[in-house]
Amino acid sequence: MSSSKGKSKRLVADSRYPRGAATSKAKPTRTRKPAARRKTTTRRKRGGILGFFGGLVRWIFRLIWRVTLSATVVVALILGAAVLYVYNTLPELNTLLDGRARGSVTLLDRNGDVFALRGDQFGGVVTAETVSEHLKNAVVATEDRRFYWHFGVSPRGVASAVRINLREGRGPLSGHGGSTITQQTAKLVCLGVKYDPDVWKSEADYVSDCRASSLTRKAREAIYAIAMEAKYTKNEILSIYLNRAYMGGGAYGAEAASQRYFAKPAAALNPAEAAMLAGLLTAPSVLAPTSNLKASQDRAATVLRLMYDQGYLSEAEMRQYQDDPAVLSSGAQQLGGGYFADWVMQSGPDFFTRDTTEDVVIETTLDQRIQQVTAAAVERTFAEKVKAGSKAQVAVVVMSADGAVRGMVGGRDTDATGLFNRASQAVRQTGSAFKPFVYATALELGYSPLDTVEDAPYCLNIPGSGQWCPENYSRRHYGVVTLTEALKKSLNVPAVKVSETVGRDLVIRVARDFGIYRELTDSPALALGASEATLLEMTGAYAGILNGGSSVTPYGLRVLRLKGQNDPLMGSGGGIGERVVREEAARQLVWMMHKVVTEGTGGRAALPDRQVAGKTGTSTEARDAWFVGFTADYVTGVWMGYDDNTPLTGVTGSGLPAEIWHEVMLGVQEGLPVQPLPMSEPVPPKVPEPQPQPEPQDRRRQNQSILEQVLRDILGGN
């Protein structure tokens, strides 16, 4: 055993190289440095101003990078939290498919055929899988070509939209929005916010707020869209969009629009029809084919080109459907309803018509054939007989004797919707069209149509106004005339005399009972139509004369019920009411009004094959011209005038209004059997037959016999 005492124990292995070798190898290793490292070391030692600023810049860049990275992380966390929160608030898919703010109203004519749609039409739920593949492709090609690849927001699309807006001189968020279909869907559901009447004054304000495009709103919209992408599949998002999007003509959703314009389900659309519906999404009210078919077809041609560019159609298919564009179905062309539909909507309760939240069906009194011939007659008359550039307006009402309105035109634009309705809303002076109520009062009191009145200069002292002297239109007087002659010539003086004789209060009562319910002028001018009424009221009042003297309330609504149900919620509020005058008085008045057409001022209204009764009317300074008349089947009223009360030039009730009435009734009565008017011709009073006079010789004998008898009586019988 060896001893280690006095020696230190080796703690490491011996060098594997000799001492000299190790030394020679170690020196280069310690002293040599890589070129790069030598360069770095040199830079670190560089001082002065350049070194200071270089270091400062590097420090700033490192700071910016760290802040940016931190901010990105924070924003990502906030965004993720916001998306997660919205994700948890999103409802089930089915609750998002029908998002209408109000219900629909479907109006049926007297035969049960649809003639007008109002409110928000919804044809039923569709999905991206059940609609026509062409429609799905057209919508994606037009609205969001990268729909199936993005996560709800398309940064490229937003940047492109901002660039286009700035280039066109608008604000970055004005004009093109760059929104994806998902973002548009988020906007359609109003980011999950429901309408609250305590927050918004109206649904219009609510919708406007939902469509706002501020930067904050865009950010919320993006978050909501990302959450929707996480919650629903692409096809489910597209389904919500296809059900909620407004496509013009009152149609919400693809199914309602398809039925509205093409009378077919959305599953059966061809490429041309699908392109037209997809094209509506940019401007549904302006491009609706019911409003502007040509503009709608032009937009569809652009959509077809986009479908070709993105591979959904071949070039041959694109050209085929561009050359043969979609057109409205025959049923869609007839839909509208115009003034009549607007009037019916106004006549029903708001909660079942204009503000309904339910889908409602209204059965009406409209006869579409009568409506069409009425509109055609008005258009033809104005085209042929009214001076070009004239602003004169017209209104026509056709109704049955019970007050059921069969046709209505409220202006020269005969099938307009949403415009001022002169048939039901224009309150105008009635002129001589009021005179039948004066003579109805006299007949009810027992006067005869053959009773006489003197047509001579006549003046009355009116308290507060002084002396008033009515004059006839012709400025002539005709002496003693019958009541019938006074009416058929529309003489003013006899009408005032009769009114004052029977009592103005009774005339007012009869007129009101017949349906002229507005404030009636309690002055002698009452008999000349100084009071005002609408054409609808006047036509209804004349219907009361035709039906035998009972009042009439004009009506267009027959039955109102919820869609899918048969039990009515309400029925008609109109029809025949209380008796106003005796039936015999009404029949005699009809006879007098018949003479107006056959022998008086209403000659231009005469029909070639049947009896007509009516009355002309011209108000003060010819501001209004009327003809209201009837056959045994229908009562029709015509009014002409200017909206601003400008006097008519060369037009009286016996002129154009009577001619329009004639043209309308030719069409209305076509094909109907001829029926006589319900009238009674008065029986002239019996004149005692003259007794035969004795011959002169016989008269002398008779006188002598009488004288002898007198003498015998005086002399005592001898």
Solvent accessible surface area in square Angstrom, and as a share of the most:
residue,aa,sasa,rsa
1,M,244,1.09
2,S,105,0.68
3,S,93,0.60
4,S,84,0.54
5,K,187,0.79
6,G,84,0.80
7,K,163,0.69
8,S,104,0.67
9,K,173,0.73
10,R,160,0.58
11,L,166,0.83
12,V,116,0.67
13,A,93,0.72
14,D,93,0.48
15,S,77,0.50
16,R,212,0.78
17,Y,125,0.47
18,P,96,0.61
19,R,209,0.76
20,G,51,0.49
21,A,37,0.29
22,A,35,0.27
23,T,66,0.39
24,S,67,0.43
25,K,141,0.60
26,A,34,0.26
27,K,113,0.48
28,P,62,0.39
29,T,108,0.63
30,R,162,0.59
31,T,100,0.58
32,R,193,0.71
33,K,96,0.41
34,P,86,0.54
35,A,69,0.53
36,A,75,0.58
37,R,158,0.58
38,R,124,0.45
39,K,128,0.54
40,T,43,0.25
41,T,43,0.25
42,T,84,0.49
43,R,123,0.45
44,R,196,0.72
45,K,161,0.68
46,R,152,0.55
47,G,53,0.51
48,G,61,0.59
49,I,128,0.65
50,L,149,0.74
51,G,28,0.27
52,F,132,0.55
53,F,110,0.46
54,G,26,0.25
55,G,26,0.25
56,L,70,0.35
57,V,73,0.42
58,R,144,0.52
59,W,133,0.47
60,I,71,0.36
61,F,135,0.56
62,R,113,0.41
63,L,77,0.38
64,I,94,0.48
65,W,162,0.57
66,R,148,0.54
67,V,86,0.50
68,T,68,0.40
69,L,91,0.45
70,S,63,0.41
71,A,48,0.37
72,T,77,0.45
73,V,76,0.43
74,V,79,0.45
75,V,90,0.52
76,A,56,0.43
77,L,125,0.62
78,I,109,0.55
79,L,71,0.35
80,G,40,0.38
81,A,61,0.47
82,A,28,0.22
83,V,21,0.12
84,L,109,0.54
85,Y,153,0.58
86,V,22,0.12
87,Y,75,0.28
88,N,106,0.54
89,T,77,0.45
90,L,11,0.05
91,P,49,0.31
92,E,125,0.56
93,L,42,0.21
94,N,119,0.61
95,T,90,0.52
96,L,13,0.06
97,L,10,0.05
98,D,60,0.31
99,G,34,0.33
100,R,50,0.18
101,A,47,0.37
102,R,87,0.32
103,G,1,0.01
104,S,3,0.02
105,V,0,0.00
106,T,15,0.09
107,L,0,0.00
108,L,21,0.11
109,D,4,0.02
110,R,94,0.34
111,N,114,0.58
112,G,43,0.41
113,D,80,0.42
114,V,67,0.39
115,F,3,0.01
116,A,0,0.00
117,L,37,0.18
118,R,37,0.14
119,G,9,0.09
120,D,11,0.06
121,Q,16,0.07
122,F,30,0.12
123,G,41,0.39
124,G,28,0.27
125,V,84,0.48
126,V,14,0.08
127,T,45,0.26
128,A,2,0.01
129,E,118,0.53
130,T,78,0.45
131,V,9,0.05
132,S,9,0.06
133,E,101,0.45
134,H,66,0.30
135,L,0,0.00
136,K,26,0.11
137,N,24,0.12
138,A,0,0.00
139,V,0,0.00
140,V,2,0.01
141,A,6,0.04
142,T,26,0.15
143,E,34,0.15
144,D,14,0.07
145,R,134,0.49
146,R,77,0.28
147,F,0,0.00
148,Y,87,0.33
149,W,200,0.70
150,H,23,0.10
151,F,114,0.47
152,G,0,0.00
153,V,21,0.12
154,S,9,0.06
155,P,90,0.57
156,R,163,0.59
157,G,15,0.14
158,V,53,0.31
159,A,58,0.45
160,S,33,0.21
161,A,6,0.05
162,V,40,0.23
163,R,135,0.49
164,I,41,0.21
165,N,0,0.00
166,L,103,0.51
167,R,166,0.60
168,E,91,0.41
169,G,71,0.68
170,R,91,0.33
171,G,31,0.30
172,P,67,0.42
173,L,58,0.29
174,S,54,0.35
175,G,61,0.59
176,H,88,0.39
177,G,34,0.33
178,G,25,0.24
179,S,22,0.14
180,T,2,0.01
181,I,0,0.00
182,T,0,0.00
183,Q,8,0.03
184,Q,40,0.18
185,T,0,0.00
186,A,0,0.00
187,K,41,0.17
188,L,38,0.19
189,V,11,0.06
190,C,7,0.04
191,L,16,0.08
192,G,46,0.44
193,V,56,0.32
194,K,172,0.73
195,Y,76,0.29
196,D,55,0.29
197,P,95,0.60
198,D,133,0.69
199,V,100,0.57
200,W,36,0.13
201,K,193,0.82
202,S,44,0.29
203,E,63,0.28
204,A,74,0.57
205,D,62,0.32
206,Y,28,0.10
207,V,59,0.34
208,S,71,0.46
209,D,62,0.32
210,C,2,0.01
211,R,105,0.38
212,A,37,0.29
213,S,54,0.35
214,S,60,0.38
215,L,135,0.67
216,T,95,0.55
217,R,22,0.08
218,K,32,0.13
219,A,54,0.42
220,R,113,0.41
221,E,2,0.01
222,A,22,0.17
223,I,38,0.19
224,Y,15,0.06
225,A,0,0.00
226,I,36,0.18
227,A,0,0.00
228,M,0,0.00
229,E,33,0.15
230,A,67,0.52
231,K,67,0.29
232,Y,14,0.05
233,T,81,0.47
234,K,42,0.18
235,N,45,0.23
236,E,55,0.25
237,I,0,0.00
238,L,0,0.00
239,S,3,0.02
240,I,0,0.00
241,Y,6,0.02
242,L,1,0.00
243,N,2,0.01
244,R,38,0.14
245,A,4,0.03
246,Y,64,0.24
247,M,0,0.00
248,G,0,0.00
249,G,28,0.27
250,G,19,0.19
251,A,0,0.00
252,Y,58,0.22
253,G,2,0.02
254,A,0,0.00
255,E,24,0.11
256,A,7,0.05
257,A,0,0.00
258,S,0,0.00
259,Q,83,0.37
260,R,24,0.09
261,Y,0,0.00
262,F,12,0.05
263,A,65,0.51
264,K,55,0.23
265,P,62,0.39
266,A,0,0.00
267,A,63,0.49
268,A,55,0.43
269,L,5,0.03
270,N,55,0.28
271,P,6,0.04
272,A,3,0.02
273,E,18,0.08
274,A,0,0.00
275,A,0,0.00
276,M,1,0.01
277,L,0,0.00
278,A,0,0.00
279,G,1,0.01
280,L,1,0.00
281,L,27,0.13
282,T,79,0.46
283,A,35,0.27
284,P,28,0.18
285,S,74,0.48
286,V,102,0.59
287,L,26,0.13
288,A,1,0.01
289,P,3,0.02
290,T,52,0.30
291,S,80,0.52
292,N,68,0.35
293,L,59,0.29
294,K,131,0.56
295,A,28,0.22
296,S,2,0.01
297,Q,31,0.14
298,D,74,0.38
299,R,58,0.21
300,A,4,0.03
301,A,34,0.26
302,T,47,0.27
303,V,0,0.00
304,L,2,0.01
305,R,111,0.40
306,L,42,0.21
307,M,0,0.00
308,Y,81,0.31
309,D,78,0.40
310,Q,41,0.18
311,G,64,0.61
312,Y,76,0.29
313,L,12,0.06
314,S,56,0.36
315,E,79,0.36
316,A,76,0.59
317,E,71,0.32
318,M,12,0.05
319,R,129,0.47
320,Q,100,0.44
321,Y,45,0.17
322,Q,54,0.24
323,D,120,0.62
324,D,100,0.52
325,P,46,0.29
326,A,9,0.07
327,V,90,0.52
328,L,20,0.10
329,S,25,0.16
330,S,84,0.54
331,G,39,0.38
332,A,4,0.03
333,Q,115,0.51
334,Q,110,0.49
335,L,29,0.15
336,G,16,0.15
337,G,11,0.11
338,G,1,0.01
339,Y,3,0.01
340,F,0,0.00
341,A,0,0.00
342,D,20,0.11
343,W,24,0.08
344,V,0,0.00
345,M,12,0.05
346,Q,83,0.37
347,S,66,0.43
348,G,7,0.07
349,P,37,0.23
350,D,61,0.32
351,F,135,0.56
352,F,42,0.17
353,T,1,0.00
354,R,106,0.39
355,D,92,0.48
356,T,1,0.00
357,T,107,0.62
358,E,88,0.39
359,D,40,0.20
360,V,0,0.00
361,V,11,0.06
362,I,0,0.00
363,E,36,0.16
364,T,0,0.00
365,T,1,0.00
366,L,3,0.02
367,D,18,0.10
368,Q,32,0.14
369,R,98,0.36
370,I,0,0.00
371,Q,25,0.11
372,Q,98,0.44
373,V,38,0.22
374,T,0,0.00
375,A,16,0.13
376,A,43,0.33
377,A,0,0.00
378,V,1,0.01
379,E,89,0.40
380,R,102,0.37
381,T,5,0.03
382,F,16,0.07
383,A,85,0.66
384,E,121,0.54
385,K,110,0.46
386,V,24,0.14
387,K,166,0.70
388,A,100,0.77
389,G,68,0.65
390,S,23,0.15
391,K,157,0.66
392,A,4,0.03
393,Q,32,0.14
394,V,0,0.00
395,A,0,0.00
396,V,0,0.00
397,V,0,0.00
398,V,0,0.00
399,M,0,0.00
400,S,17,0.11
401,A,26,0.20
402,D,48,0.25
403,G,0,0.00
404,A,1,0.00
405,V,0,0.00
406,R,28,0.10
407,G,0,0.00
408,M,0,0.00
409,V,0,0.00
410,G,0,0.00
411,G,1,0.01
412,R,82,0.30
413,D,88,0.46
414,T,7,0.04
415,D,85,0.44
416,A,11,0.08
417,T,69,0.40
418,G,66,0.63
419,L,100,0.50
420,F,99,0.41
421,N,5,0.03
422,R,28,0.10
423,A,0,0.00
424,S,21,0.14
425,Q,77,0.34
426,A,9,0.07
427,V,55,0.32
428,R,23,0.08
429,Q,52,0.23
430,T,1,0.01
431,G,1,0.01
432,S,17,0.11
433,A,0,0.00
434,F,1,0.00
435,K,0,0.00
436,P,0,0.00
437,F,0,0.00
438,V,0,0.00
439,Y,0,0.00
440,A,1,0.01
441,T,3,0.02
442,A,0,0.00
443,L,1,0.00
444,E,56,0.25
445,L,92,0.46
446,G,58,0.56
447,Y,83,0.32
448,S,34,0.22
449,P,0,0.00
450,L,53,0.26
451,D,56,0.29
452,T,85,0.50
453,V,22,0.12
454,E,91,0.41
455,D,1,0.01
456,A,22,0.17
457,P,109,0.68
458,Y,48,0.18
459,C,58,0.35
460,L,41,0.20
461,N,123,0.63
462,I,38,0.19
463,P,128,0.80
464,G,93,0.89
465,S,89,0.57
466,G,38,0.36
467,Q,127,0.56
468,W,66,0.23
469,C,58,0.35
470,P,7,0.04
471,E,95,0.42
472,N,2,0.01
473,Y,161,0.61
474,S,53,0.34
475,R,171,0.62
476,R,148,0.54
477,H,70,0.31
478,Y,66,0.25
479,G,31,0.30
480,V,103,0.59
481,V,7,0.04
482,T,29,0.17
483,L,4,0.02
484,T,8,0.05
485,E,59,0.26
486,A,0,0.00
487,L,0,0.00
488,K,28,0.12
489,K,86,0.36
490,S,18,0.11
491,L,6,0.03
492,N,25,0.13
493,V,0,0.00
494,P,0,0.00
495,A,0,0.00
496,V,0,0.00
497,K,38,0.16
498,V,11,0.06
499,S,0,0.00
500,E,53,0.24
501,T,95,0.55
502,V,14,0.08
503,G,19,0.18
504,R,64,0.23
505,D,99,0.51
506,L,60,0.30
507,V,0,0.00
508,I,18,0.09
509,R,162,0.59
510,V,14,0.08
511,A,0,0.00
512,R,104,0.38
513,D,65,0.34
514,F,1,0.00
515,G,22,0.21
516,I,1,0.00
517,Y,138,0.52
518,R,71,0.26
519,E,147,0.66
520,L,5,0.02
521,T,53,0.31
522,D,99,0.51
523,S,25,0.16
524,P,8,0.05
525,A,27,0.21
526,L,0,0.00
527,A,0,0.00
528,L,38,0.19
529,G,2,0.02
530,A,31,0.24
531,S,4,0.03
532,E,79,0.35
533,A,0,0.00
534,T,2,0.01
535,L,2,0.01
536,L,18,0.09
537,E,17,0.08
538,M,0,0.00
539,T,0,0.00
540,G,1,0.01
541,A,0,0.00
542,Y,0,0.00
543,A,0,0.00
544,G,0,0.00
545,I,1,0.00
546,L,9,0.05
547,N,40,0.21
548,G,9,0.09
549,G,0,0.00
550,S,13,0.08
551,S,20,0.13
552,V,8,0.04
553,T,73,0.42
554,P,32,0.20
555,Y,36,0.14
556,G,2,0.02
557,L,10,0.05
558,R,90,0.33
559,V,34,0.20
560,L,0,0.00
561,R,45,0.16
562,L,35,0.18
563,K,109,0.46
564,G,79,0.76
565,Q,88,0.39
566,N,138,0.71
567,D,109,0.56
568,P,82,0.51
569,L,80,0.40
570,M,64,0.29
571,G,38,0.36
572,S,50,0.32
573,G,76,0.73
574,G,26,0.25
575,G,14,0.13
576,I,97,0.49
577,G,44,0.42
578,E,142,0.64
579,R,130,0.48
580,V,24,0.14
581,V,3,0.02
582,R,102,0.37
583,E,91,0.41
584,E,75,0.34
585,A,1,0.01
586,A,1,0.01
587,R,73,0.27
588,Q,31,0.14
589,L,2,0.01
590,V,1,0.00
591,W,23,0.08
592,M,0,0.00
593,M,0,0.00
594,H,26,0.12
595,K,44,0.19
596,V,0,0.00
597,V,5,0.03
598,T,76,0.44
599,E,97,0.43
600,G,23,0.22
601,T,45,0.26
602,G,0,0.00
603,G,38,0.37
604,R,141,0.52
605,A,0,0.00
606,A,44,0.34
607,L,18,0.09
608,P,113,0.71
609,D,77,0.40
610,R,26,0.09
611,Q,62,0.27
612,V,3,0.02
613,A,0,0.00
614,G,0,0.00
615,K,0,0.00
616,T,8,0.04
617,G,2,0.02
618,T,39,0.23
619,S,9,0.06
620,T,89,0.51
621,E,106,0.47
622,A,24,0.19
623,R,77,0.28
624,D,5,0.02
625,A,0,0.00
626,W,1,0.00
627,F,0,0.00
628,V,0,0.00
629,G,0,0.00
630,F,0,0.00
631,T,1,0.00
632,A,29,0.23
633,D,43,0.22
634,Y,25,0.09
635,V,0,0.00
636,T,0,0.00
637,G,0,0.00
638,V,0,0.00
639,W,4,0.01
640,M,2,0.01
641,G,0,0.00
642,Y,43,0.16
643,D,77,0.40
644,D,108,0.56
645,N,72,0.37
646,T,58,0.34
647,P,57,0.36
648,L,14,0.07
649,T,127,0.74
650,G,85,0.82
651,V,20,0.11
652,T,36,0.21
653,G,0,0.00
654,S,36,0.23
655,G,11,0.10
656,L,25,0.12
657,P,0,0.00
658,A,0,0.00
659,E,29,0.13
660,I,0,0.00
661,W,0,0.00
662,H,39,0.18
663,E,48,0.21
664,V,0,0.00
665,M,0,0.00
666,L,71,0.35
667,G,14,0.13
668,V,0,0.00
669,Q,5,0.02
670,E,126,0.56
671,G,78,0.75
672,L,55,0.27
673,P,94,0.59
674,V,87,0.50
675,Q,83,0.37
676,P,96,0.60
677,L,9,0.05
678,P,43,0.27
679,M,39,0.17
680,S,23,0.15
681,E,124,0.55
682,P,11,0.07
683,V,128,0.74
684,P,88,0.56
685,P,110,0.69
686,K,197,0.84
687,V,128,0.74
688,P,118,0.74
689,E,147,0.66
690,P,127,0.80
691,Q,141,0.63
692,P,122,0.77
693,Q,144,0.64
694,P,57,0.36
695,E,113,0.51
696,P,77,0.48
697,Q,102,0.45
698,D,67,0.34
699,R,100,0.36
700,R,155,0.57
701,R,138,0.50
702,Q,99,0.44
703,N,82,0.42
704,Q,109,0.49
705,S,65,0.42
706,I,99,0.50
707,L,107,0.53
708,E,75,0.34
709,Q,85,0.38
710,V,70,0.40
711,L,88,0.44
712,R,92,0.34
713,D,97,0.51
714,I,126,0.64
715,L,125,0.62
716,G,62,0.60
717,G,50,0.49
718,N,142,0.73
